[in-house]
Amino acid sequence: MKNIRISILGLGYWGPNIVRNLLKVPGAEIVSICDLDEKKVKNALSTFPTVKATSNYKEIILDKSIDAVAVATPTETHFKIAKEALEANKNVLIEKPMTKTSKEASELITLARKKKKILMVGHTFVYSEPVRMIKKIIESKRLGKIYYYDSTRINLGIIRSDSNVIWDLAPHDLSILGYIFQEDPISLQAFGSSHINQKSEEMAHIIIKYRNNLSAHIHVSWLSPVKIRTTIIGGSKKMVVYNDIEPSEKIKIYDKSIKISPAKITPFSPAYRSGDVVIPHLEEKEALLTELTHFIECIKENKKPLTDGTEGLRTIQLLEATDNALKTKSEVKVL
Ligand SMILES: NC(=O)c1ccc[n+]([C@@H]2O[C@H](COP(=O)([O-])OP(=O)(O)OC[C@H]3O[C@@H](n4cnc5c(N)ncnc54)[C@H](O)[C@@H]3O)[C@@H](O)[C@H]2O)c1
């Protein structure tokens, strides 16, 4: 089968990572890279001298020999670029968050269906080895009944002008939650504050309620002196700590739990149980490489992507719910 000819739009922080990984994907052929900013194009060309470059994305849209585009431009441009690309019969990978509104996301889904093209969203963590391992652990029921998901995703900056910290960082957790629990939330609350730009929240907490007394707490911030990427998943039997900053040993399964036996109320009740800590082996594989390999496979085999447009839309709907919760300072129903 012929190679999938692909172009990458946006060569800021994330775009060059897409280029670097796509060069390793079998069956993918990078035709060109593009950024409005000539300096970014020059920089990228010094790292990837074998690809063609342009500062005008319309050249890519008009080139009928290009099968697919990866859009890594700022969120506010995703809809326009993705829509033009789909209309020009190209398969599209859009970075997270998919669009600025759920209306835009729905329009792209409809257009992709009409054009019979693959529309995939860059929910990269769904393709990461630790997150895939966590899903397996949960499905094996080793943790027992799941009580909570508690994530801290904080660092100093990068303060974005086109979104608040929730739209920037929480898509990661929202997509992980959808993937590992396969469960729609019932309601959410959000609290946030702005200290530097006075326009949008730079730090925030989101609390999400699910059925069966499961809850998620997500703390995102651009105002932390240190970078923390830690998630704890607590269950009735065992608990998992996932530290994405660790170079290896990213996941630890703690054999710890608490039990109260109503029959034996003593000064030593409740009983705290503490056993071994297990560190599962994880394959060393970059999530973005797995994601891009999947995108190319989906195009070749006309398969539905794991993180398709509908998954992207689901995340946008939850982000809109956080906007609503921040504005109304109240719990918002999302089911
Ligand atoms: N999946 C992930 O883990 C992950 C990680 C980081 C960023 N992202 C996402 O990737 C996207 C880009 O983020 P970033 O941090 O690289 O932003 P960035 O601001 O560093 O880069 C965006 C680039 O797009 C260029 N650009 C803007 N409009 C353009 C157009 N019409 N044509 C061509 N180029 C254009 C800008 O000049 C800039 O160089 C965002 O949606 C972000 O949320 C995803």
The ligand as a Gaussian input file, in Angstrom:
#p B3LYP/6-31G(d) Opt

LIG

0 1
 N       -0.873000      16.457000      23.052000
 C       -0.087000      17.079000      23.913000
 O        0.407000      16.504000      24.864000
 C        0.201000      18.551000      23.690000
 C        1.293000      19.143000      24.331000
 C        1.520000      20.504000      24.091000
 C        0.677000      21.228000      23.272000
 N       -0.385000      20.619000      22.691000
 C       -1.318000      21.370000      21.832000
 O       -0.672000      21.676000      20.592000
 C       -1.146000      22.920000      20.096000
 C        0.031000      23.845000      19.894000
 O        0.636000      24.075000      21.139000
 P        2.112000      24.692000      21.249000
 O        2.437000      24.641000      22.695000
 O        3.018000      24.061000      20.270000
 O        1.810000      26.197000      20.829000
 P        2.851000      27.268000      20.276000
 O        2.205000      28.594000      20.456000
 O        4.198000      27.020000      20.858000
 O        2.924000      26.929000      18.725000
 C        1.889000      27.153000      17.829000
 C        2.504000      27.515000      16.472000
 O        1.488000      27.598000      15.485000
 C        1.839000      28.639000      14.587000
 N        0.645000      29.057000      13.838000
 C       -0.399000      29.802000      14.247000
 N       -1.319000      29.927000      13.267000
 C       -0.833000      29.227000      12.202000
 C       -1.315000      28.976000      10.874000
 N       -2.481000      29.473000      10.459000
 N       -0.546000      28.247000      10.045000
 C        0.655000      27.742000      10.454000
 N        1.156000      27.958000      11.695000
 C        0.427000      28.681000      12.542000
 C        2.426000      29.721000      15.472000
 O        3.236000      30.615000      14.742000
 C        3.217000      28.874000      16.482000
 O        4.545000      28.700000      16.076000
 C       -2.164000      23.435000      21.128000
 O       -3.445000      23.054000      20.740000
 C       -1.751000      22.695000      22.405000
 O       -2.809000      22.547000      23.323000
 C       -0.622000      19.299000      22.867000

